[in-house]
Structures are given as C-alpha cells and as structure tokens.
Amino acid sequence: MQTAQQTCGGFLDALASKAPVPGGGGASALVGALGAALCTMVGNYTVGKKKYAQVEENVKNLMAKAEDLRARLLALVDADAAAFEPLSRAYAIPKEDPGRAQVMEACLRDAAAPPMEILRLSCQAIDLHREMLEKGSVMMLSDVGTGVLFCRSALEGAALNVKVNTKSMADRAYAQAMNDEADALVERYGAIAQTVYEAVMGRFA
C-alpha cells in the first residue's frame, strides 16, 4: 500500500516505527496537504453565501488551486519515500567501493528534490491562505489560521529535509544553490504565514 493511502493510524504507526520511510519529509508533505485542505474547507463555507457574492469567483479559484496543491503534496508523501530508500541503501555501500561516491551523490540529489518541491508548494499554499483571509467567511477565521500554521510547518520541515541531504553533497555549488533557495523561501513565506496568523489572532482580541 502506498504510504499516502494508509489510514491516519497506519501512517502514524509507520512514522513512529524504525522503518526508514515515512520520515520527516513525508510528514511535512502530509502536513502541507492538510493545510491546503483547510483552505478549501474555508472556501466551501464561503461560496453560495450572499454576503460573499462579489468574491465568489475569486474564492472558487482559490479552492481549485488549493485542491491542486493538496493532491500534489499528498503525492509527495510517496515521492519522498521513494527517493529516500535508494539513499538508505547507498549508505550501506562500503566506503572503499570506488563507485560509492558517485552513487551517493546521485541519491542525495534525488532525495533532496521532493522536500524542495514540498517547500515550494507550501509557499503557494501560504499565499492562498493570505488571500482567503481577506475573501473567505469570517466564521472560518480559525481554520485559515490553523491552515497557514500547518503550511508553515510543512515549509520549515521540508527545508530541514533539504539541508540534511545537501550537507553531504560533494558538489558544494549545487548544494549551496539549494540551500540559498530554501533559506530565502523560509524567510519570505515564514514571515507571510506569521502575518496571517497574527491577523487572525488580532480578530479574536
């Protein structure tokens, strides 16, 4: 069974076990998918309401984007697992093996790719919550706040899983480029997520 299609309990059991996957990357993808789903939920409680008729088409557009992100993030739960398994095997190659370095480098690049994509998609989801805060039903403010926090957690968790792979790469220029992108996105979108969260909290004051 694919990891992403397990029950919640099954996924958590696998996550808690000594199995190499799922791990932090897959968990980050799932949390990001949850954040995107909350964005759609807010939209579903907004469309069809007279009060929000002027923004209904905008909200529907946000919902469509959120659903696309949810599907892509959920798929990355399995993509992350598939990319990590060859790396876990590569670490077992004897250090004196002349082909080890080349195999390791390729596996490290492959393993870093899914969390980088999780990171990028989480940024897009944060942007959707920022817009949904202004256009969505005021009855769903807490869900916007919760959703954006999930997306921020996915963002920062994915960044960690990028860096655990770039740390061991021999090609330091390639590694630094990935690190720079991750750092820039975490700084920019972490701040946006915080602004959205504080705006939600401010409305409850």
Summary of the structure (lengths in Angstrom):
residues: 205
radius of gyration: 19.0
end to end distance: 45.9
largest distance: 70.4
contacts: 710
relative contact order: 0.15
helix: 83%
strand: 0%
